[in-house]
Amino acid sequence: MAIRSVSILLVCFIPVLAHVLSLQDPELGTVRVYFQTTYGDIEFGFFPHVAPKTVEHIYKLVRLGCYNSNHFFRVDKGFVAQVADVVGGREVPLNAEQQKEGEKTIVGEFSEVKHVRGILSMGRYSDPDSAASSFSILLGDAPHLDGQYAVFGKVTKGDDTLKRLEEVPTRKEGIFVMPLERIRILSTYYYDTNERESNLTCEHEVSILKRRLLESAYEIEYQRRKCLP
């Protein structure tokens, strides 16, 4: 009778334990994104099963090069480093396609995933469905944000960069702690880990370089047409 009771207890407990563990460490998708900043590189992955609409939106913004020349407008040590909205945050003007995507807002995909160091979480206004392109990288645990902001990924490489960001001189402006200097996102690129693992040559690295050069060429051509006769 006791053995049977323990077996029943285990059958009931294992699914609950699996659910708790999945909330602590959701499964990452295969895509990785790099932000190359003035303080070093940051790589992150997405949680497509947690916030599919948010992931799709942010990934499209990355593919369009929308975060190139953008910046971190907020760095609050032990709390968050927040990326500015691409509309108004970039040094280089957006083209029509980038502008259209950057102005979109997405439904708030709130989950039970905890806000701990390294988590990516969407910024928004009081409207729960007002998230656009600004997001925060958690620099510490923030349980008061749980269930209130959409978690969509986490940092996979670059904790040393986050530590350098936390040492930047800041000033207080209202509720925000802001860096005294512009922390630039110089360029961005992305890759698929499945491609990298299956690629035995340098073709993958070449494809990344081509994407980065294409993004740079696009920005240069945009400015040339805008500024030159």
C-alpha positions in Angstrom: 0.0 0.0 0.0 2.8 2.4 0.9 4.7 1.6 -2.4 1.5 2.2 -4.4 1.0 5.6 -2.6 4.6 6.7 -3.4 4.1 5.7 -7.0 1.0 7.7 -7.3 2.7 10.6 -5.7 5.6 10.5 -8.1 3.3 10.2 -11.1 1.5 13.4 -9.9 4.7 15.2 -8.9 6.9 14.7 -12.0 4.7 16.7 -14.4 4.5 19.5 -11.9 8.3 19.5 -11.5 8.8 19.5 -15.3 6.5 22.5 -15.5 8.4 24.4 -12.9 11.7 23.6 -14.5 10.4 24.7 -17.9 9.4 28.1 -16.4 12.9 28.5 -14.9 14.7 27.6 -18.2 12.4 27.6 -21.2 13.6 26.0 -24.4 15.6 28.2 -26.7 15.0 28.3 -30.5 17.9 27.8 -32.8 18.3 31.4 -33.9 20.9 33.6 -32.3 21.2 37.4 -32.6 24.4 39.4 -32.1 24.4 43.1 -31.0 27.8 44.6 -31.5 28.0 47.6 -29.1 30.6 50.1 -28.2 31.2 48.0 -25.0 31.4 44.6 -26.6 29.2 41.9 -28.2 26.0 40.5 -26.8 24.4 37.3 -28.1 20.9 36.2 -27.3 18.4 33.6 -28.2 14.6 33.5 -28.4 11.8 31.6 -26.5 9.4 30.9 -29.5 7.2 28.7 -27.3 6.8 31.4 -24.7 6.1 34.5 -26.8 5.8 33.5 -30.5 4.4 36.9 -31.7 7.0 38.9 -29.9 9.8 36.7 -31.1 8.6 36.9 -34.7 8.4 40.7 -34.4 11.8 41.3 -32.8 13.5 38.8 -35.2 12.0 40.7 -38.2 13.3 44.0 -36.9 16.8 42.4 -36.6 16.6 41.0 -40.1 15.7 44.4 -41.5 18.6 46.0 -39.7 16.4 48.2 -37.5 18.6 48.1 -34.5 21.7 49.2 -36.3 22.9 52.6 -35.0 20.3 52.4 -32.2 21.5 52.6 -28.5 20.9 51.7 -24.9 19.1 54.7 -23.4 18.8 53.2 -19.9 21.4 51.4 -17.8 20.3 50.8 -14.2 22.9 48.7 -12.4 21.5 45.5 -11.0 18.2 46.1 -12.7 18.0 46.6 -16.5 19.8 47.8 -19.6 17.1 49.0 -22.0 17.3 49.4 -25.8 15.6 52.4 -27.2 12.7 52.2 -29.6 14.1 52.0 -33.2 11.7 54.8 -34.2 13.5 57.8 -32.8 16.4 55.9 -31.3 18.6 55.4 -34.3 21.3 57.7 -35.6 20.5 56.6 -39.2 17.0 57.3 -40.4 14.7 54.4 -41.0 13.7 53.5 -44.5 10.0 53.0 -45.4 10.0 49.2 -44.6 11.9 49.6 -41.4 9.6 52.5 -40.3 6.5 50.4 -40.9 7.7 47.5 -38.9 9.2 49.7 -36.1 5.8 51.4 -35.6 3.9 48.1 -35.0 2.8 47.2 -31.6 2.2 43.6 -30.4 -0.1 41.9 -28.0 1.3 41.4 -24.5 2.4 37.8 -24.3 2.8 37.6 -20.5 4.0 34.3 -19.0 5.2 32.7 -15.8 8.9 32.9 -16.9 10.8 34.7 -14.2 12.7 38.0 -14.6 16.2 37.0 -13.7 19.6 38.2 -14.9 20.1 37.8 -18.6 16.4 37.6 -19.5 15.0 39.7 -22.4 11.8 41.5 -21.6 9.7 43.9 -23.7 9.3 47.5 -22.7 5.8 49.0 -22.9 3.5 51.8 -21.7 0.5 51.3 -19.4 -1.4 49.6 -22.2 -0.4 45.9 -22.0 -0.5 45.7 -25.8 1.8 48.7 -26.4 5.1 47.0 -26.8 6.9 48.0 -30.0 10.7 47.6 -30.4 12.2 48.7 -27.0 13.3 45.9 -24.7 15.3 45.3 -21.6 18.1 43.0 -20.7 17.8 42.1 -17.0 21.0 42.9 -15.0 19.6 41.3 -11.9 16.5 39.5 -10.5 13.3 41.6 -10.7 10.4 39.5 -9.4 8.1 42.6 -9.4 8.2 42.5 -13.2 7.0 38.9 -13.4 3.8 38.5 -15.3 3.7 42.2 -16.2 6.1 42.3 -19.1 6.6 39.9 -22.0 9.7 37.7 -21.7 10.9 36.5 -25.1 14.5 35.4 -24.8 17.8 35.4 -22.9 21.4 36.4 -23.3 23.5 33.4 -24.3 26.9 35.1 -24.5 28.2 38.5 -23.4 27.8 38.7 -19.6 31.2 40.5 -19.6 29.7 43.1 -21.8 26.8 43.5 -19.4 29.2 44.0 -16.5 31.0 46.7 -18.5 27.7 48.5 -19.2 27.0 48.5 -15.5 30.1 50.5 -14.8 29.1 53.3 -17.2 28.6 56.7 -15.4 24.9 57.5 -15.2 22.4 60.2 -14.3 18.9 60.0 -12.8 16.0 61.4 -14.9 12.7 60.7 -13.3 12.3 57.0 -12.8 15.1 56.3 -15.3 18.8 55.8 -14.7 20.5 56.9 -18.0 24.1 56.7 -19.2 26.0 60.0 -19.6 27.4 58.8 -23.0 25.6 57.2 -25.9 26.0 53.4 -25.8 25.8 52.6 -29.5 24.6 49.4 -31.1 27.0 49.5 -34.0 25.7 46.6 -36.0 23.6 43.4 -35.7 23.6 40.1 -37.3 22.0 36.7 -36.8 22.6 33.0 -37.5 21.0 29.6 -37.0 22.7 27.2 -34.6 21.5 24.3 -36.8 23.4 25.7 -39.8 26.5 26.3 -37.7 26.6 22.8 -36.3 26.1 21.1 -39.7 28.5 23.4 -41.6 32.0 21.9 -41.8 33.5 24.7 -43.9 33.7 28.5 -43.6 30.5 29.0 -45.7 28.5 29.9 -42.6 30.9 32.7 -41.6 30.9 34.0 -45.1 27.1 34.1 -45.1 27.1 36.2 -41.9 29.7 38.5 -43.3 27.6 39.0 -46.5 24.5 39.9 -44.4 26.5 42.4 -42.4 28.0 44.0 -45.5 24.6 44.1 -47.2 23.1 45.9 -44.2 26.0 48.4 -44.2 25.7 48.9 -47.9 22.0 49.5 -47.6 22.5 52.3 -45.0 25.3 53.9 -47.0 23.2 53.9 -50.2 20.2 55.4 -48.3 22.3 58.2 -47.1 23.9 58.8 -50.5 20.5 59.2 -52.2 19.2 61.4 -49.4 22.2 63.7 -49.2 23.8 63.8 -52.6 22.3 65.1 -55.9 
